[in-house]
Amino acid sequence: MTFDPIARHSVSDQVFGRLRDAVVSGRYTAEEPLPSERELATLFGVNRHAVREALRRLQQLGLVRVSQGGATKVLDWRSTAGLDLAMTLAGAQDVLPVATLGRDVLEMRACIGADAARLCALRAEPAAREAIAAAVEAYGKAAPDLDRMGAADRDLWRRIVEGSGNIAYLLAFNSLTAGTLAIGSVPAHRRTAELLDVTAHRNLSELIAAGDAPGAEAAARALLAVPVLDEVRSPRR
């Protein structure tokens, strides 16, 4: 008999998650001081080291400003946080404080993908276009194995984003393909339909090869179209 491993979360992880959600959900507002380390340790029933580690991570995400010897102030995360915050929220098992995160990630994915395809059609070197053509063939040969198609699909999009020559898009792609942000909260049937549309992927590759920037952008946007709002949910416990 075998058992699945028991998930283990450090005490500081739990403190971090609760404080993160409290800040993002607005329970603490911008410029409001958090309770002191001592008070937080008492509130959570943990030692101050766990609280200090949690505050350090909150500061790295741009959620708070920690002052030596002074109060820890909450920041306006909509002005100071980056994509790393979305990654920690999407990876959380608790109720997400941003109800539209799933939809928002998909919209960003579609926008980046469409513009990367446009730029790739304009800028890609011949070798990059050949690599995209090879990647789409590998993707087609992976059918109908959805796991293999998913991996091949990510490789194809990486080639497209690399071919766009936009480093910022490439870094965002790296974040979007890490863990749960890889496809956001796409309903299973919608993701399956996207993966199985080999014709649309080949058409996109051909438009890029032909240097048809408007066509490549339109094809990519149609392929990555965001499902209707009612279908796109942030995962909840």
Secondary structure, DSSP 8 states (H G I E B T S, - for coil): ----------HHHHHHHHHHHHHHTTSS-TT-B---HHHHHHHHTS-HHHHHHHHHHHHHTTSEE--TTS--EE--HHHH--HHHHHHHHT-SS--S-TTHHHHHHHHHHHHHHHHHHHHHHH--HHHHHHHHHHHHHHHHTTT-HHHHHHHHHHHHHHHHHHHT-HHHHHHHHHHTSGGGGTTT--HHHHHHHHH-HHHHHHHHHHHHTT-HHHHHHHHHHHT----GGG------
